[in-house]
Amino acid sequence: MQRWKTNNGLPPRLGLYDPAHEHDACGMGFVASIRGEKSHQIIEQGIQILINLTHRGACGCDPETGDGAGLLIQIPHKFFVRECESLGFTLPEPGEYAVGMTFLPVEKQPRLSCEGVLERIIREEGLSTLGWRDTPVNGDAIGRVARASQPYIQQVFVARPAEMDEDAFERKLYVVRKRAEFEIAESDIEDKEFFYIPSLSARTIVYKGLLLAPQIANFYGELSDPDAASALCLVHQRFSTNTFPSWKLAHPYRYVAHNGEINTLKGNVAWMHARQSILASPLFGDDIKKLFPIIEAGGSDSASFDNAVELLFQTGRSIPHVMAMLIPEAWAGNPHIKPEKQAFYEYHASLMEPWDGPAAIAFTDGRVIGATLDRNGLRPGRYVITDDDLVVMASEAGVLSVAPEKVKRKGRLQPGKMFLVDTIEGRIIVRSRDHSFATTGFRLHRRRFEDDHGADGGQGRRTRRLNGNRHAACLPERQAAAAVQLLQAAFCAGNQSSD
């Protein structure tokens, strides 16, 4: 019998099934210390939240194989220092190295080939490999179907050059991962469809797989180690709606965990592809071409959304800025929105069309963590803030036991609003999008909009730019006219859905 394979582990298009229609409807949540205090308890509480969201996931004919579950935490430095010393190499200080969680072919020869490609690209990009670590996993903890498709899981440790700051390091790691994904996908390496990098960062690491929520701590035993500590834990239990689950399509992704659907996906992806030939960024220079394709072929709606988040974040925007661009509130014709906010959304409407749900999305860059609900408002989200500065947010209330006398505040996600925890500054922003990125950003974009269009919204002194802010992946001004034509063509050809 012929084995069905595609690069993302899904069956090929057949009859009424099309992998392009992969959607999710799941349970997601997070727990975080507002003060940014790292502890093993945060990870334990995140796992408990995940277990209490088990009913929001699904399984197939094998009741021990779930549609996918996972969690994202900050790099557990103390734990990895101990483990790597036992393997014969030493880790530098936090932020001076990255950890890559990798899914690889099970057979030795193709696995070594994938490792070789990744190490070569790391060298070519001016970085160095400190070493590899086999991630201890317990195959007996998962179902028969999950074991049959289980990849070989390793962690790669990458050193940051002394002359490179942490943000530049993250951008270079982005280039490394995109190059490796593309090169291996185009290669003739056997079982190359197993290759996937859930995370490659100096800030966060993702543990996920074709699991049920109660299985994750038994499968990834290191999550139970007392030396594994984090100030935040983002979790997700997947319900793959009328689609095929796989290891790589489990959540969280590198920045988001998603409950719902992106129903404008075809148009969103078409526009992202249309922009590629004219994208530019002073932060990437010529390296930006190494990121193509921005949206990975065959990914789910959540995976494609995460690809877009990653591009916008790595080109200089803050994570809440990115989320406000991609999932705007209902601003057009809304008399209750301040003029500065109206200008922000209208300005960014020329750069990015909305990725509309219904969708509730939790997100993090490893320092800031939050959640937002799209303007349709059709996915639940509840949060609790305790008197000891713990935040719990999830798809439903009661995912973590909190004594009533400890509850300082509680509430729900509201349509178009954002809930944000800044673990660096030790503060929380509830409901409004008038936070730090926007306080000055809204005013800045109002000035830009009026400069481009006039204060009354008419034609301003310049042609309306499509190049975002000075930190963004942008379009050179001389290409703006060609960009407008290209995007208009994409709109007509891409079957764009709009609200």
N, C-alpha and C positions, 0 to 999 in steps of 0.2 A: 504494500500500500504506500502511495506517495505521501510524504510528510508535508503538511501545510506549513509554510514558513513565510513570514515577512520580516523586514528589518526590526519591527517593533514587537515581534512575538505573536502577532494576531494573524488569524486566517486571512487569505486574500479575498478580494471582493467576489461574491458569489450570490446569484439570485437577488433576494431582497436585502442581503447583508452587505454593508459597505463600511470598512473600518473608519472612513471619514466621519461617520455618524456617532463615534464613541462619545458618550456623555456620562456624567456622574450625578448621583443624588445621595448624599452621604451624611455622616456626622463628623463635625470638626470642633476643635476647641483649643484652649491654651491655659496654662497657669504661669504666672510670672511674679517675681519679686520687684516691686516698684523701685526699691532702693538698689536693685542690681546685685543683691547678695547671692552668691552661688552656693548651692547646697545639693546634696544627694536627694534630699526630701522633695525638691522641686521635680526631679525626674520620677520619683515614686508617685507623686501626686499626679503627674502627667499620665503615667501608665494607668493609674486608677480612673482618671477621666476617660481614657480610651476604653478601658474595660466596661465602664458604665454606658458607653456609646455603642456597645456590641450590637444591640438590636437595630441600630441604624445602618449596619452593614448587611452583607448577604453572603451566601455560599451556594455552591452548585450541587451536582449529584454526589460529590464527596463532602459530607457535612463538616469535615475537618479542614477543608480548604476554603479560605475566605476570598472575597473579591480584592482584598488588599488592606493593609493597616500599616501605620508607621508613625514615627515621631522625629522631630527636629530639635536639637539642643545646641547649646554653645559647646565649643571644643573643650572636652574634659582634660585640661592640660596635665594635672597631677596624675591622672590615670595613665595617660599616654607616655609621660616621662618614665614612669615605672615599667611599663610594658616594653618600651623601646630599648631601655637599658638592658633588659633581659635578652633582647635580640641582637645586641652588640652595636647599637648606634645611639647617639645622644641628641636630644631635641633642644633647640634654643629656647629663648623666652617666648611667652605667648605673643602672637601677632607676627613673629619672625619665621613662622613655618605654617604650612597648610596641610590639611588632611583630606585626601580624596577617597571617598567610599566608592569602590568599583565593583561592578558585576562583570564577570569574565566567563569565557567558555569553560566547561568542566574538564574537557580533555586537555592534557598537558601541553601538547605542541601548539594548538591554536591559542591557548592561554598565554604561553610564553611569547607568541607572536604579537598578541595584543599588548602585553606588557612592554615589549620592545618598541613598538610604535609609540606608545605613550611616553616612555623614557626618552626616546629620541626627540620627540616634539618638545618635551620639557627642556632639554639641552638647547635645542634650536631657538627657544624663546628666552634664553639667557638665565634660566633657573637651574637648580640642581636637585637630584633625587637623593634624599637622605636614606631611604630604605623602604621596604615593604613589610607588611604584617598580615598574616592570614587572620581573618576575622573569625574567632571561634563561634561556631553556630551548632545548634542541636537539631539535626534533621528529623529526629524522632518526635519533636514537638509540633510538627506541622503535618498537614494531610498528605495523602498519597498523590493527588494531582499536583499539589504544590511542589513536592519532592521531585516529581518527574520533570518539572521545568525549572528547578532551582539552579541558579548560576553559581559559579565559584566566587566567593566574596572575599575581597582583599582591601586593605587600606594602604595607600601610598602617601608618603610624607615628603613634602617639597619645601626646600629652604628658600627664604626670601633674601635676595642680594642686599648688601649693606646700604647701597646707595638708593634703594627703592623704598618709598613709603608704603604704608599698608593699603591705601586705596589703589595705588598703581599696581601693587602686587595682586590685588583682587582682579583688576582688569586683565593682567597678564594670565592669570589662572583661567579666566573666561576664554581667552584666546586659545590657550592650551586645550581646554576641554572641547571647544568647538572644532578645532583642527583634528583632534583625535577621533571624535565622533564621525566626522565626514570622511576622513581617510580610511578608517576601518570599515565603514559602511560601503565604500567604493572598492574595497580590496577583495581578494579571492580567499581570505582566511576562512577556514571551515568553522561553522557555528558562530559566525560573526554577529548574528542577531542577539547573542547573549550579552554582547558588550554594551555597557551603559554606565554612566557615572552619575549616581544620585546626587552627589555633592562633591565639590572641590573648592575649599575655602579655608581661610585662616580664622574664620569666625564661627562657622556652624558646621554641623555634620548631621546627615540624615540616615536613620535606620528604618528601613521599610521592606516590604515584600508581600508575597501572595499569602497573607496571613489573616487569621482572625485576631481580634484585639487581645484576648487573653493569652495568645501564644507568643507575643512579641518579646516579653521578658525572658521566657524560657528559650526562645530561639536565639536571641542576642543576649547571651548570659552576662556580658560586660555591663549591661544596663543596670544590673543588680549590684555591681561593685560599689562599695562605699566611697571609693576615690573618684567615681564618676559624678561630677557636679556641674550644675548649670543654674543660671538665674532665670531661665525661661524654658518652657517645653511646649512645643506646638504639636498637636496630635490629630490624627485623622483615621476614620474607619470608612472604607469605601463601599458604596452600593453602585455597582456598574449596571446602569439601566439599559437592559436589552442589548448588552454588548459583552465582549469577551475580556475578562480580567487578565492581567499579566503582571509580572514582577515589576517591570519598569513603570507601569502606569499607576501603581500604588502611590498614595500621597503620604506625607507632604512632598512637594517639589522643592526646588532650591529656595524659593521665597514664599510660596503660598500653599494653603490648604483650602479646598473649595467645596462648598455644598451647593449644588444646583446645576444649572446648565448655562452655557453661553450660546444663546439662540441667534446671535448675529455672526456666528463663527466664520462662515464662508466669506462674508464680506470683509471681516476683520483680517483674515489670513490673506485674502487677495490684495488688500491695500498694503499690508506689510511687505508682501513680495514686490508690489509695484514700486515701493520706496527704495528698495535695496540699491539699485544702480546709482542713486543720487544721494545716498546717505554719506555724511562726513562728520567727523568729530575731531576737535583739537586734542582730545584726550587719547585717541587711538591712532590718529594719522592714517598711514597706509595699512595698519593692522586691521582696520575695520572690515576690509574685504575678507579677512580670514574668518569672520564671524558668520558668513553667509553659508547656507540659508539661515536667516534669523529664526524662522519658525520651522521646527523639525518636521519633516514629512511623516505622516502617519500617526502623529500624536493625538491625544484626546483634546477636548476643548480646554480642559484645565492645564494640560501640558503646553498647549499653544499660548494660553494666557500667561503662563509662567515665563515662557520665552520672551514675550513682549515686555513683561515686568523687568526681566533681567537686562535687556538692552537699555531701556530707559533709565534704570537705576545705575548701571555701570557707566553710562555716559554723563553722570554728574548730578542727577536729580536725587532728592531724598525719597525714601520709600513712601511716605504719605503723599508727597507731590505726585509720584507715579500713579498711586491708586486713585487720586482725585482726577488725573487725566483720563485713565482708562475706564473708571466707573464714576462718572459725574453725577451729581444730584440733578433733580429736575429744575434747571435754571432758566430755560427759555420762557419768557413771559411771566416769570414769577415775581410779583411786586414785593415780596418779602425778603428777597436776597439783596444784600448790600451791593452798591455799584462796583466796588472793588472785586467782589467775588464774581459778579456777573461778567466783568471784563476778563477775569482769570479763565473762566470756563469758555467764553466766546473766543478768546485768543487761542486756547488750546484746541478748540474745535477745528481750527484750521490745520492742526498737526496730527490729530488722532481722533478717529471716530469712536464712539462709546462701544465697549464690550458689554452688551446688555444681557441680563439674565432672564429668569430669576436666579440670583446668585448671592450667597453670603460667603465672604472670603476673609480668612484670617491670613495675616502676612507678617513677615519679619525680615530684618537684615542682620539679625544677631545682636542688635543693640536696642532697636525700637521694635515693639511688637504691637499689633492691633488687629482690628477687624472692621469690615465695612459691609453694608448691605446696599445692593443696587437700588435704583429709584423705583423699581417695581414693588419692592418690599415684601416679596412672597417667600422668604426663607427665615426661619426663626434664629434668634441669637439672644442669649441671656448672659448677664455678667453680675459678679459679686465682688465688692471691694471690702476687705477686712480691716480691722483696726491695727493689725500688725503689718500692713502694707503688702498684702497678698492679693493678687487679682486672678479671678477665675472667670473664663468666658467659654461658652460652649453652645451647641445647637439646642440645648434645652437646660432648664434649671435642675439643680440637684445632682449634678455629675460628681460633685465632691462635697462631702459632709462638712458643713460649717456651722458651728454653734450660733444660734440666733443673736446672742449678746455680742458676738464678735463682728457681726455684719455692720459695716460703716455706711455702705451704700450699695444699692442694687438697681438694675434696670434692664433695658433691652436695646438691641440694635434697632435703629429707625431708618426708614428708607432714605437713601442718599447721604446718611450721616456716617461718621467715622469715630471709632473708639480706639484710643491710642495710649500706649504706655511707653515712656522713655526711661529705660533703665539706667542710662548714663546721667541724665539730669535728675532722676528720681522723682518724676512727676507723671500725672495722668491727665489726659484730655478726654472728656466725655461729651458726646453728642455733636458738638460743633466742629466744622472744618476750619475754624479761625485759629489754627495753631501756628507754631513758629514758622513753618515753611510758607504759610499763607499771609501772615501778618504784613510782612514786607512784600511777599510775592504777589498778592492781590493788587497792591498799589502799583507795583512795577508793571504788571501786565495791563493794568488800566491805562497807564501812561503810554505803553507800547501800542495798545489798541487804538487809543485816540490819536497817536502819532501816525499810525498807518491809515486810519479811516476818518479822522476828524472826530471832534468831541460828540458830534451828533450821529456818529456811525457811518457817515458818508466817506467818500474817498479822501484820504489824508495826504500828507506830503510825500509818502513813499508807497510803492506797491506793497500790498500785504505780504509779509514774509511768512515762509513756511519753516524757518530754521530754529524755532524754539528759543531758549535762552542760551547764554554764552557757554554753558556747561553741557548743552544737550548734543545728542547725535543730530546734526543739523545739515541743512542744505546750503551750499554756497549761494550767495545772493544772485550771482550771474546765471544760476540754473533755475531760478524760481519760476520763470515763465514756462520752461520745459516741464518742470515738476507739476505745475497746475494742469497742463495738458495730459500728462501721464496719469495723474490721479483721477482726472475726469474720465479718462478711458477705462481705468481700473474700476471706477464706480459703475460704469455701464456694463463692463464685461464680467464683473465679479458677483453679480446677483446680490448686491448689498441689501441686507435687511436694515430697516431703520425704525425708530419709534415715533 
